[in-house]
Amino acid sequence: MRVLFYGTPAFALPTLHALLARHRVVAAVTQPDRPRGRGQRAQASPVKAIALEHRIPVEQPVRLRDPGWPERLAEHGADVAVVVAFGQILPRTILDIPARGSINVHASLLPRYRGAAPIAWAIIRGERETGITTFQMDAGMDTGPLLLQRPTPIRPEETAGELAERLAVLGAEVLLETLDRLDTLVPRPQDFRTVTLAPRLRKEDGLLDWTEPAEALAGRVRGLNPWPGAVTLAPGGRLLIWRARAIAGRGDPGMLTAADGRLAIGTGAGLLEPIEVQSENRRAVDWDAYLRGARIGPGAPLGATAPRA
């Protein structure tokens, strides 16, 4: 099958590799090169890098709604389009180009967690299961009829980054099965009564509110790893908490509290024990190493309790 592939980040790569092994990818559509790193040099997206390795034509529209793009993409003669974390909304004029439509690989069990950050929000909100959905795209945001779904449990200590790696591989498997069964699959409309949203993450989402329960804070820490990171204020400045666990105990919100010979942070219910943290302009270290360097003990305040905007 001739496939027009839309994708940008590393999450899309397992699906791209799977398509290269089983189908003909006629072109890869990805976001324009962006400045990255200290030198702010323009760098290609992960999808572009792989496409160039395989000598696949690359298209990089700033806006697919700009004139000329439907005609240009139609020249590739694709049977079907596959979209994985592309980063732009595809207008109807683009979706209708392939004869067999456009299929999206989405990292949730739709209609739950429509939007840009389904993996992070599923963890933050305490879900125990997520999965992959393939669906026929329409002009809405993740609103099209469902094709296949594959659930997977969210592991207790799993971060958003770790879960994304698993879901990327699962997404490739489900997409190949979807294409294999495209002639017989009957699209199912989504149940709009059970819709939940997963908006794009903001840096402000990382601010920890110590009046929340420890379990909720632990979930937020996991869901915001690797970006933007869960953050609090410490005597030495901002402190990123990359891994943490909820433990039993009581303490004033935001105060360091002794518990069974360890130091944890008081919350609205229970204690949060950081595991891996990172001070400003420092490398990440384990919690004990941070405490030794910071020279703080029980009763020390560790962060504002102002809620997020």
HELIX and SHEET records of a PDB file:
HELIX    1   1 ALA A   10  ALA A   12  5                                   3    
HELIX    2   2 LEU A   13  ARG A   22  1                                  10    
HELIX    3   3 PRO A   46  GLU A   53  1                                   8    
HELIX    4   4 TRP A   69  ALA A   74  1                                   6    
HELIX    5   5 ARG A   92  LEU A   95  1                                   4    
HELIX    6   6 PRO A  118  ILE A  124  1                                   7    
HELIX    7   7 ALA A  160  ASP A  180  1                                  21    
HELIX    8   8 PHE A  192  THR A  194  5                                   3    
HELIX    9   9 LYS A  203  GLY A  206  5                                   4    
HELIX   10  10 ALA A  214  GLY A  223  1                                  10    
HELIX   11  11 TRP A  287  ALA A  294  1                                   8    
SHEET    1   A 7 VAL A  58  GLU A  59  0                                        
SHEET    2   A 7 ARG A  24  VAL A  29  1                                        
SHEET    3   A 7 ARG A   2  GLY A   7  1                                        
SHEET    4   A 7 VAL A  80  VAL A  84  1                                        
SHEET    5   A 7 SER A 102  HIS A 106  1                                        
SHEET    6   A 7 GLU A 129  GLN A 136 -1                                        
SHEET    7   A 7 LEU A 146  PRO A 153 -1                                        
SHEET    1   B 2 ARG A  34  ARG A  36  0                                        
SHEET    2   B 2 ARG A  41  GLN A  43 -1                                        
SHEET    1   C 5 ALA A 230  ALA A 234  0                                        
SHEET    2   C 5 GLY A 237  ILE A 247 -1                                        
SHEET    3   C 5 LEU A 271  SER A 279 -1                                        
SHEET    4   C 5 ARG A 262  GLY A 266 -1                                        
SHEET    5   C 5 LEU A 256  ALA A 259 -1                                        
SHEET    1   D 4 ALA A 230  ALA A 234  0                                        
SHEET    2   D 4 GLY A 237  ILE A 247 -1                                        
SHEET    3   D 4 LEU A 271  SER A 279 -1                                        
SHEET    4   D 4 VAL A 285  ASP A 286 -1                                        
END                                                                             
